[in-house]
């Protein structure tokens, strides 16, 4: 006769009986009584008291990957990962799942049900795991640490993605240009370049963007909002990425190094520009005279020769009344020859003009 404690409801009585029946079957797998190591399995009674029976260690191991499980049913579900079996299908979109609980969570996407609510901010979630991870934002808990750089994360998924920085792993590849990425979401955004999908449009100027964060940063140009401030010099920026780039000015961080000469740079584009000095490649060509340049900025400066653009003029508010002329109208011939087409750090023509006025 199976022992079932008093006070257990009919539903829980059947669950406990089933558990004890499985326990008896599993005992046949043990070679000796010494292999029995007990852990607690708890059933709650009608009187809200807990009745505990005993379970063993994880004696059911996957023959493919060796992962252990405490009971045969969990092993059966796990084996579907290797076999690819997905017996539970969504009636709405047809997506299939390995276990029934995953289907239940998925169905909430279609129903809009979010039964798990954050006690602090009221945000709602479709499953308890997402709520648990979210709650760490409020508590500041980051239980998952990188073993290389000791950076901490709120969940295991973000740690896994971060670890690819150290390993160099990029498992997601673009089928069009073969560019590789560390995250599937980044690949999805990248694909919009090829499809021309720019789903985020500005209502003010009509400009469109492939990424939401770039759209939000753009909108701040119209509103004037700069929420990301530098703690060192108090300079503010539209986006977080701009602030991150700026912070390298104050620190010693130069993460982009040249493989040829070892020189390091603050920005990736500066390294790319530097590399043209080693390769000799002049990728930027003038459409008018076909002269080629190492850098895009050099081509832009050169084009002013053809367009006649001279954007740098003498500021009459800085100099004396004697200096009311600009280079575009009436400057001395020896100064005007420089054309003042070049931008910082190439402002020598304007400096020569200023010295001429002061002499």
N, C-alpha and C positions, 0 to 999 in steps of 0.2 A: 504494500500500500504506500502511495506517495504521501509524504508529509506536506500538508498545506496549513499554514498558521491560521488561527481564528481571526476574524475581523477583516479578512481580505475580501474585496468585492468579487462578484462573479466574473467580471471582465478581467480583473487582475489575477483571479484564481486560475483562469485558463492560461494567462500569460506565464504565470509562475510554473504551472504544471508542464507547459510546453518547454520552458527552460530546463526543468529538472529532467524531462524526458531526453532532451538533447544532451544534457550532462551525462546521463547514463550511457548513451551511445558513444559519446566522445571518450569515455573512460576506457573503452576497448582499445583506443589508440595508444594508451600509455603502457610503457614497458614495465614500470614498477610504481608502487605507491609513493616513492620518494619524489617522483616527478610532479606530484600535486603541490602547487603553490597557490594559495588562495588570495583572491581579491574580492572586494565587496560588490554585490549586485543588489540594489535596493528596490523594494516595492512598497508604495505608500498605501496604507489601509484606510478604511472609512473613518476611523478615529484620528486620522492624520498622524498615525504612528508609523515608524519605518520597520519593515521586516527584512532582514538581510539573509541571503543565501550565499553560497560560495561558488566562485568560478576559478578557473585555472589560468595559468599563463597563456601566452599566445602560441598555441601548439599547431595551428594551421598555417602552413607557409606556402607562398606562391611558388610553383615549380619553375616559373619563368624568371622572376626578379628576386625571389627569396623573401619578400616582405611577409612578416608574420601577422596573424589575426587570431582573435580570441574565440571566434566561432565560425562555423562552416558557411553561414549565410553571407557574412562580410567578405569572406574569401571568394565566394561565388560572384558577388557584385564586382569585386576587384578584378577578377579574371576577364571581365568584359572590356577592360582597358586594353588588354593584349589581343583579345579576339575581335574587337571592334563591334561587338554585339550591342545594339541599342534597342531594347524591346519596348520602350515607352515613347510613344509619339504624341506630339501636340496636335490637337484637332483643328487648330486655327491656322498655324503656319507650317505644320508638317515636320518641324525640327524634332529630332529624336534624342533620347537620353538613356544612360546606362542604368539609372535607378529612378524609382517612382518619386522620391523626395525632390530630385532635381527638376522633374517635370512639374511638380506642384509649385516650386519657386518660379519657374519659367512662366507658368500660366498667369502669374500676377502681372507680367508685362502687358498682357492683353486686357486683363480686368482692371488694371490700374490700382490694385490693392497693395497697400503698404502698411502692414499691421504692426511693424516695429517702430516705435517712436522714441526719439532722444529726449530724455528728461530735462536736458539743459536748454537746448535751442529749439526743440519741437520738430526737427527734421525727421522725415519718415523714410523707412527702408523696406524693401521687399523680403529680406531675410535677416535673421538674427546675427549672422556673421558680419554683414556690412555695418550693422548698428554697433557691434562690438568694436570694429576697427575705427568707426567714426568717433566713438566716445573717447578714444585716445587723443583726439584733437583737444578736447577739454581738459583731460587729465595730464596731458603732456607725456604720456607713457610711450616709449619707443623700445619695445622689448627685443627687436631684431637688429643685431649689430654686425657690421662688415668686419671680417677677420683681418682685412688688409689695412684699411684706412680708419677703422673704428667708427665710421659714420653710423648713426642709428636710424631705424625706420619703424613705422607704426605697424606694418604688416609684412609678411614673408614675400609677397609678390613684388613689392617695391625693392626689397633687398636683392631679390633674384635679378631684377632689371639692372640695378646698380652694379652688381657684381660683373656684368658684361663690360663695364668700363675697364676693369682690371684684366679680364680675360681676352678682351677684344672680340668676343663673340657677337656676331650680327646674324641671327638666324632667319631674318625676314628679308627676302630679296624681291626687288621690283622686276616683274616679267617683261617690262619694256626696255629699261636702260640698265638693268642688272645692278643698280645701286642697292646696297645692303643697309639694314637698319636693326637697331637693338629691340624695338618694340613694334608690335603689329599695328597699333594705332598710328604711329608715325608713318609707317608704310601706307596706310589708308589715306592719310592726308597728302602724302607725296604723290600718290596716283592721280590726284586731282590736277596736278600739273599737266599730265598727259591727256586727261579727259577734258580739260578746260573748265572743270567744275569750280565755279567761284560762288559758293552759296551764301556768302555773307556780304551784303551790299549796303553801302552808306546811303542813307536817305537825303543827306545834305548835298554831297557832290557826285554821287552816283558811282564812285569807285567800288570795285568788288574785290573780295579776298577769298583765298582757299582755306585759311585758318581763322578760327574765331578769335584767338588772342591777338592776332594782327589787326583784325577788324576793330576790336575794343581799343587797342592802342591808337588806331587811326581816329576813332571817334573823339578821343581826348584832344586831338588837334583842334577840332571844332569847339569843344567845350573849354579848352584851356586847362583842363585838369591834369596835374602832374603828381600823382599820389606816391611815387617812389622817390624818396629823398635820401641823399647821401649824408651819412652821419658825420663825415669828416669836414666837408666843405659846404654842406647845406644845399647843394645843387639838386634840383628835382628833375624827374624824367617821366615820360609818358608810360613806359613799360618797364617791367622787372628786368628783362634781358638787357635793356639799355643801361640800367643802374649797375648790373653785374659787370658789364664791359667797362663802365666808368670807374668802378672800384679798383680795377687793376692799376690805374694811374697812381693811386695812393699807396698801394702795396708793392711788393717786389715780385709779384706773380707774373711770370712770362711763360705761359704754358705751351707756346708754339715754337719749337726749336728746328733749326735748319740741320738736316742730316749731312750736309756737305762741310760747312764751316763751324757748326756748333752754336752760331749766334741765335739768341732767343728773342721772341717778340711777344708783345701784349695781345695782338690781334691776329687772327688767322689770315685775313686779307693782306696784312703787312708782310707776313711770311711768304704768301703767294707772290707778292710783288718783288720781294727780295730774291726769290728763287729764279726769277727771270734773268738775274745777273749771272747766275751759274749756267743756266741752260742756253742763254742767248736768244731765247724765243721772244719775238716781238709780235704779240698776238693782236695788237690794236692797230688798224690801218685807216688812214685818212681816205675818205671816199672821193676827195677832190684831186689831190696830188699823189695819192697812193703811198705816201711816206708812212713808215711803220714805227711803232713805239712799244716800249716794255710795259708801260702802265696806262690805264684808262685816263688818269688825271693828266698825263702828258699829252695824250691825244686831244682831250678837251681844251687844254691850254693852246695847243697848236691850231685848233679850228678857229680860234679868234682872229688868226691872221687872214683867213678866208672870209669870215663874216664881218670883220671890222669892229667887233665888239671890244670895248675898252671900259671894263666895269670899275676900275679903280681911279677915282678922281681926288684932287686935293680938297680937303675939307675947309671951307672958309671960316668955320666957327673955331677952328683950332689955331689957324695962322692969322697974321696981322692983316689989316685992310689992304696992304700991299699985295697980298696973295689972294686975289679974288678969281684968278683964272683956274680953269681945270685943264687937264692934259688934252681934253678933247677940243679945246678952243683957245688957242693963243699961247700955249706953253712954249718955252724956248726950243729951238729946233733940236739941240743936242739932247734934250730930255724927251721930246716927242718921238724921237727915233726908237725909243724902247717900247712904245705903244701902250704900256701899262696893261697888257693882256693877261699877265700872270698873277696868280693868287698865292697867298701865304703857303710856304715860306719864301716864295719868289716875288717879293714886293720891292726889290731893289730899284726898279725904275721910279716908283713913287718916292722912295727915300732920296734918290738923286734929285728929283724935282724939288723936294722940300728943302734940301740943302742949297739948291740954286736960288731959291727965294730968300733964304736966310743970309746969304752971302752979300 
